Amino acid sequence: MDKVQLDKSVNHHIALSAIMIKRVFYKILNENNLNITPEQWSILYYLSESANLTVSELAELTFKDFANISRITHKLEKAGLIKKQKHSTDKRISIFFITDTGTKLVNHVHKCAYKSTNISMQGIEPQEREIILRSLKLILINTNNYLK
């Protein structure tokens, strides 16, 4: 029988690291009195990089399901950070874009995300970071392909 040893499991350490990275990010956001979650931040980030995204595009970019994207975008819209409009030719499709208020918040959160990254990457050399990033991207591709 194949048996996983958690102390030697890459998946387990990735999961634990993700939890801790998120906790650090939450703490930094709270220290800066920014009332936003990491999930909301990811939506705002993508809308600030590529204006006018649909629910399905946001879901694909963030690896979240439609229900979660709808819940998050509703909260962001209610807070005045994003706006929703209907597609010009297909009224069933909603398109989201970031507001000026949302853009200002993104600029503040970028600093927090940068600080969070620096905390989690302490002692890791730039070439090691590249290897980690390349490996994590491959893990995302592998797991996403399995789930399709």
Sine and cosine of phi, psi and omega as CSV:
sin_phi,cos_phi,sin_psi,cos_psi,sin_omega,cos_omega
0.00,0.00,0.77,-0.64,0.09,-1.00
-0.96,0.27,0.73,-0.68,-0.06,-1.00
-0.76,-0.65,0.72,-0.70,0.02,-1.00
-1.00,0.04,0.75,-0.67,0.13,-0.99
-0.97,-0.23,0.94,-0.35,-0.12,-0.99
-0.84,0.54,-0.60,0.80,-0.02,-1.00
-0.93,0.38,-0.25,0.97,0.02,-1.00
-0.90,-0.43,0.07,1.00,-0.07,-1.00
-1.00,0.08,0.86,-0.51,0.04,-1.00
-0.88,0.47,-0.71,0.70,-0.01,-1.00
-0.85,0.53,-0.69,0.73,-0.01,-1.00
-0.89,0.46,-0.68,0.73,-0.01,-1.00
-0.94,0.34,-0.54,0.84,0.10,-1.00
-0.91,0.42,-0.71,0.70,0.00,-1.00
-0.89,0.46,-0.71,0.70,0.03,-1.00
-0.89,0.45,-0.67,0.74,0.02,-1.00
-0.88,0.47,-0.67,0.74,0.02,-1.00
-0.88,0.48,-0.66,0.75,0.03,-1.00
-0.88,0.47,-0.73,0.68,-0.05,-1.00
-0.93,0.36,-0.63,0.77,0.04,-1.00
-0.88,0.47,-0.67,0.74,0.02,-1.00
-0.90,0.43,-0.65,0.76,0.02,-1.00
-0.90,0.44,-0.66,0.75,0.04,-1.00
-0.89,0.46,-0.70,0.71,-0.01,-1.00
-0.89,0.46,-0.70,0.71,0.07,-1.00
-0.84,0.55,-0.71,0.70,-0.03,-1.00
-0.88,0.48,-0.70,0.72,0.00,-1.00
-0.91,0.42,-0.67,0.74,0.05,-1.00
-0.87,0.50,-0.70,0.72,0.01,-1.00
-0.91,0.42,-0.66,0.75,0.03,-1.00
-0.87,0.49,-0.46,0.89,0.00,-1.00
-0.99,-0.15,0.20,0.98,0.02,-1.00
0.80,0.60,0.64,0.77,0.04,-1.00
-0.98,-0.22,0.91,-0.42,-0.08,-1.00
-1.00,0.03,0.96,0.27,-0.02,-1.00
-0.49,-0.87,0.53,-0.85,0.05,-1.00
-0.99,-0.14,0.32,-0.95,0.09,-1.00
-0.85,0.53,-0.56,0.83,0.03,-1.00
-0.91,0.41,-0.68,0.73,0.05,-1.00
-0.91,0.42,-0.63,0.78,0.02,-1.00
-0.86,0.52,-0.68,0.73,-0.04,-1.00
-0.89,0.45,-0.62,0.79,0.05,-1.00
-0.91,0.42,-0.75,0.67,0.02,-1.00
-0.87,0.49,-0.65,0.76,0.01,-1.00
-0.85,0.53,-0.79,0.61,-0.05,-1.00
-0.91,0.42,-0.58,0.81,0.05,-1.00
-0.94,0.34,-0.49,0.87,0.04,-1.00
-0.97,0.25,-0.43,0.90,0.00,-1.00
-1.00,0.05,-0.56,0.83,-0.05,-1.00
-0.66,-0.75,1.00,-0.10,-0.04,-1.00
-0.88,0.48,0.46,-0.89,0.12,-0.99
0.90,0.44,0.93,0.36,0.05,-1.00
-0.95,-0.32,0.52,-0.85,0.04,-1.00
-1.00,0.02,0.16,-0.99,0.04,-1.00
-0.86,0.51,-0.70,0.71,-0.04,-1.00
-0.91,0.41,-0.59,0.81,0.05,-1.00
-0.92,0.39,-0.67,0.74,0.05,-1.00
-0.90,0.43,-0.64,0.77,0.02,-1.00
-0.89,0.46,-0.68,0.73,0.00,-1.00
-0.91,0.41,-0.66,0.75,-0.02,-1.00
-0.93,0.38,-0.57,0.82,-0.11,-0.99
-0.98,-0.22,-0.06,1.00,-0.04,-1.00
0.87,0.50,0.57,0.82,0.04,-1.00
-0.92,-0.39,0.39,-0.92,0.02,-1.00
-0.99,0.12,0.22,-0.98,-0.07,-1.00
-0.86,0.51,-0.63,0.77,-0.03,-1.00
-0.88,0.47,-0.70,0.72,0.02,-1.00
-0.92,0.39,-0.65,0.76,0.03,-1.00
-0.89,0.46,-0.68,0.73,0.01,-1.00
-0.88,0.47,-0.69,0.72,0.01,-1.00
-0.89,0.45,-0.72,0.69,-0.04,-1.00
-0.92,0.39,-0.71,0.70,-0.02,-1.00
-0.91,0.41,-0.56,0.83,0.05,-1.00
-0.88,0.48,-0.71,0.70,0.01,-1.00
-0.91,0.42,-0.65,0.76,0.00,-1.00
-0.92,0.39,-0.61,0.79,0.03,-1.00
-0.92,0.39,-0.68,0.73,0.01,-1.00
-0.88,0.47,-0.55,0.83,0.01,-1.00
-0.99,0.15,-0.06,1.00,0.02,-1.00
0.98,0.21,0.33,0.94,-0.04,-1.00
-1.00,-0.04,-0.41,0.91,0.07,-1.00
-0.67,-0.74,0.26,-0.96,0.09,-1.00
-0.78,-0.63,0.45,-0.89,0.00,-1.00
-0.87,-0.50,0.65,-0.76,0.13,-0.99
-0.64,-0.77,0.38,-0.92,0.01,-1.00
-0.98,0.18,0.55,-0.84,0.06,-1.00
-0.87,0.49,0.58,-0.81,-0.09,-1.00
-0.91,0.41,-0.53,0.85,-0.03,-1.00
-0.94,-0.34,-0.40,0.92,0.01,-1.00
-0.82,-0.57,0.99,-0.14,-0.10,-0.99
-0.92,0.39,-0.18,0.98,0.06,-1.00
-0.97,0.26,-0.33,0.94,-0.07,-1.00
-0.99,-0.13,0.79,-0.61,0.09,-1.00
-0.99,-0.15,0.66,-0.75,0.04,-1.00
-0.90,-0.44,0.71,-0.70,-0.02,-1.00
-0.94,-0.35,0.57,-0.82,0.12,-0.99
-0.60,-0.80,0.41,-0.91,-0.07,-1.00
-0.99,0.11,0.59,-0.81,0.04,-1.00
-1.00,-0.01,0.12,-0.99,0.07,-1.00
-0.88,0.48,-0.63,0.78,0.04,-1.00
-0.88,0.47,-0.67,0.74,0.04,-1.00
-0.89,0.45,-0.64,0.77,0.01,-1.00
-0.90,0.44,-0.66,0.75,0.04,-1.00
-0.89,0.46,-0.67,0.74,0.01,-1.00
-0.90,0.43,-0.67,0.74,0.02,-1.00
-0.83,0.56,-0.67,0.74,0.00,-1.00
-0.88,0.48,-0.62,0.78,0.05,-1.00
-0.94,0.35,-0.68,0.74,-0.06,-1.00
-0.93,0.36,-0.52,0.86,0.07,-1.00
-0.81,0.58,-0.68,0.74,0.00,-1.00
-0.90,0.44,-0.65,0.76,0.03,-1.00
-0.92,0.39,-0.67,0.74,0.01,-1.00
-0.90,0.44,-0.63,0.77,0.03,-1.00
-0.89,0.46,-0.70,0.72,0.02,-1.00
-0.90,0.44,-0.69,0.73,0.02,-1.00
-0.87,0.49,-0.69,0.72,0.02,-1.00
-0.88,0.47,-0.69,0.72,0.01,-1.00
-0.89,0.46,-0.61,0.79,0.03,-1.00
-0.90,0.43,-0.74,0.68,-0.06,-1.00
-0.95,0.31,-0.39,0.92,-0.06,-1.00
-0.98,-0.18,0.16,0.99,0.01,-1.00
-0.83,0.56,0.73,-0.68,0.05,-1.00
0.99,0.15,0.01,1.00,0.01,-1.00
-0.97,-0.25,0.87,-0.50,-0.05,-1.00
-0.93,0.37,0.44,-0.90,-0.01,-1.00
-0.80,0.59,-0.66,0.75,0.00,-1.00
-0.93,0.36,-0.52,0.86,0.09,-1.00
-0.94,0.35,-0.61,0.79,0.05,-1.00
-0.88,0.48,-0.64,0.76,0.02,-1.00
-0.89,0.45,-0.66,0.75,0.02,-1.00
-0.91,0.42,-0.70,0.72,0.03,-1.00
-0.87,0.49,-0.74,0.67,-0.02,-1.00
-0.88,0.47,-0.71,0.71,0.02,-1.00
-0.88,0.48,-0.68,0.74,0.00,-1.00
-0.92,0.40,-0.69,0.72,0.01,-1.00
-0.90,0.43,-0.61,0.79,0.05,-1.00
-0.90,0.44,-0.63,0.77,0.04,-1.00
-0.92,0.40,-0.63,0.77,0.06,-1.00
-0.88,0.47,-0.67,0.74,0.05,-1.00
-0.88,0.48,-0.69,0.72,0.01,-1.00
-0.89,0.45,-0.74,0.67,-0.03,-1.00
-0.87,0.49,-0.74,0.67,-0.04,-1.00
-0.94,0.34,-0.62,0.79,0.04,-1.00
-0.90,0.43,-0.67,0.75,0.04,-1.00
-0.89,0.46,-0.62,0.78,0.01,-1.00
-0.91,0.42,-0.61,0.79,-0.07,-1.00
-0.98,0.19,-0.24,0.97,-0.01,-1.00
-0.97,0.25,0.00,0.00,0.00,0.00
